[in-house]
Amino acid sequence: MASIYIETFGCQMNEADSQYIADRAGAAGYSVADRAEDANVVVLNTCTVREGAERRAYGRMGHFKSLKSADPALKLVVTGCLAEQDRDRMARLAPHVDAIFGTKELMQLGDALVGWREGFAESALSEERALIMPLGGAADCVTDAFSSLRGYVTVQRGCSYYCTFCIVPHVRGRFDHRPVHEILAEVRQRVDEGAREIMLVGQTVNAYRDPAGEADFGELCKEVARIAGLERLAFISPHPKDFTKEMLRQLSEIPQLNPRVHLPMQSASDPILRRMNRKYTRAQFHDRVQWIREYFPRAAITTDVLVGFPGETDQDFQETLDYVGTGVFANAYMFIYSRRRGTPAAHWDQVDPGVVSQRFARLADVQNAVTRSYHDRAIGREVRALIQGISRKDRSKLAAKTLDNVTLIAPLPSDYDERLYAREPWLDVRIEAAHVWGCSGSIVRRAERFADGGVTLERRLINLLTA
């Protein structure tokens, strides 16, 4: 059977795109491989938001060259934002790549998979592949017992806001909103396939407008929540300026909505926000924080913060540090500014890298202390979370995610069986320790549905004769 290997860099938009590729491949008769060495088609879904992701993508293309040399029949494909931005340059730097598909060409990639499939029907993988050292990498879209529990559904592509540091509008284009009926149909499909949680994905998701009507994002979420069988609903990533009190009121009426709102701040300095073209002031951002607190008093607010943007002074940074230090954010994704060619900020005077590194370390120390304090509050409580599967770092433990997106790690229970826990994937975990990265504890209960009381697990008995 022909197989495809997919490796994804970047955001949830890319993850959703990879799932689309996997779905099209499956419909065409491919299986999804967990190693590039075992696949007829290797797909690299790339990101160009930061320089590091771009370097890793070109590095992986270099790794895959040995695979292509050993088996010329293999199809090496690059898609995603870097493919959109670097199409011509990529063809020169990585001529061994067979096909490049931009962010707007996923349908054509799906069609190509159909066309290539017949050529793989009778062909075995090249024997030379066995001589290649393992290439590593994290495979995406590999089906296991827990794969269907979460579903990403794209509601919108592109962005029309043109933040001066961001390449996304240049590679994904302006806003392109999917009709409500298409979104609802895909959500129903994911729920029918076993999804317990749906995440609505968009570059600026709360700017959504139904192209065939007047529905905004709040109204879309209410429609999604009416779908039979939907247990939990989440979304990523909104823009502060597009939250209105009315939208938040609508969202607060959805019982399935997870208690976490990601609100990307980037900076708490008004001069820097203006240079970034973020379209809000610090005061306006804080208004949104207060509105969220009003309508979602128990929600975790998380954010993005960018350090070292061109022109950032010590005072600008201190304003950001002070605001983060108030403890407003349960967690933050913190980044050092990365110059992106094609954006206005790339042409401006850059902040000294040494200064930026020092600022980043100070910010990380402050936010990590806040995050650890947020996790400390859960110690001694029982928290319901959706299983992710065996922990990648410790195969004697299970990993799960709480409704507010905190990672939980717990020892494998004595009755652990993959099929049983896929069927009853909601875990009640007693929190015993807190860390910056999340919490750890013990599983005390499992449930088939989020609203169920669950089945209490028998505690392991200690054999005093051998202890």
Residue, then its C-alpha position, 0 to 999 in steps of 0.5 A: m500500500a502506498s504511504i505518505y509521511i507528513e512533518t509539520f512546522g508552525c501553528q495550528m493553521n499548518e496542523a489543520d492543513s496537514q490534516y487536510i493533506a492526510d485526509r486527501a491522501g487517505a481517500a486516495g488510498y495512502s496510509v500515513a507512515d510514522r517514518a520518512e524512510d517508509a513512505n512513497v511521498v514525504v511532505l514537509n509543511t513549513c513555517t516562515v514566521r520565525e527564522g528558526a523555523e525557516r532554518r529547520a525546514y531547509g535543514r530537513m530538506g537537506h536530510f531528505k535528499s539522501l532519501k531521494s537519492a536512494d529512491p528516485a521514485l520517492k516524491l518529496v513535497v514542500t508546502g506551507c508558508l515557506a513554500e509560498q514565500d520561497r518558491d523560486r529560491m527553494a527550487r534553487l536551494a533544494p533542486h531535489v524537491d519534486a513539487i512545491f505547493g503554496t498555502k493556497e494550493l492544497m487542493q492541487l496537492g491533493d489532486a497530485l497525490v491521486g495522480w501519483r498513487e497509481g505509480f506506487a501501486e506495484s512498486a516496492l520501496s527501494e532496497e537502498r533505503a535500508l542503508i540510510m541512517p534513521l532521519g528522525g523527525a516527528a510524524d504528523c497525522v499518524t492514526d492511533a487510538f487517540s487521534s480522533l479525539r481532537g479535531y481542528v476545523t479551519v474557519q478562515r485563511g489569511c489575514s488583512y491586518y498587516c502587522t509590520f513584523c508578520i509575514v502571514p498576510h504576504v504568504r497566506g493572503r488576505f482574509d478568506h472566510r469559509p461559509v458557515h455551512e461548510i464549517l458546520a459540515e466539517v465539525r459534524q464529520r469530526v464529531d462523527e469520527g469521534a472528536r470530543e473537542i473541536m478547535l476552530v482555527g483561523q489566523t485572526v479567528n474572531a474577525y470571522r464573517d460568513p461570506a454568505g450572510e451576516a454571522d460573526f464569530g460569536e454567532l458561528c460558535k453558537e451554531v457549532a455548539r448546537i451540533a449533537g455530540l459536541e462536548r468541548l469547543a475551543f478556538i485559536s487565535p483571536h485578535p484583541k481589537d476584534f473582541t466586542k462585549e457583545m461577542l464575549r457575551q455570546l461566547s459566555e452563553i456556550p456551555q461547551l466553550n473551554p475556559r481559556v482565551h488566548l489574547p496575543m498582546q505582543s507588547a505593552s508599550d503604546p509606541i511599539l504597538r503603533r510601530m507594530n500596527r497592532k491597532y490597539t493601545r495598552a489601555q484598549f488591550h486591558d479593556r479586553v482583559q477586563w471584559i474577559r474577566e467579566y464574562f469568563p471569571r474563571a478563564a485562563i488568559t494566555t498571550d504572545v509576547l515579542v521581545g526586541f522589536p525594532g526601536e524597542t527601548d529599555q522603557d518600552f520593554q519595562e512597560t511590557l515587563d511590568y504588565v506581565g508581572t501583574g500576573v494577568f497571563a496564566n501562560a505566555y508564548m514568548f519570542i525574540y523578534s525575528r526579522r522576516r524579509g518582505t515585512p516593513a520591520a525588516h528594514w528598520d534599525q534592529v535592537d542589539p542581539g545581546v540586549v534582546s537576549q538579556r530582556f528575553a531572559r528577564l521576561a521569561d523569569v517573570q512570566n515563568a514565576v506567574t505560570r508556576s503560581y497559576h499551576d500551584r493553585a491546582i495542587g490538591r484538586e481533581v481536574r478533568a482532562l482529555i487524554q493525549g496518549i502515552s507521554r513522549k518523554d516517559r512511556s510509563k506515564l499518560a499525558a492529558k490536557t485540561l480545559d484551560n490547556v495545561t499539560l498533565i502527566a500521570p503514571l499509567p493506571s493499573d487498568y490501562d488499555e489503549r482501547l479502553y482509554a480511547r473509549e473513555p478518554w476523560l480523566d480526573v487527575r488529582i494534582e500532586a505537583a506543579h511545574v512551569w510546564g504543567c502539573s503532575g498527579s494521579i488518575v483517579r477516574r475515567a469517563e466516556r463523556f465529559a458530562d459523565g460522573g466517571v468510573t473510579l479507578e481501583r488504587r494499587l495495593i502495596n504488597l507489604l511482603t515485598a515492599 
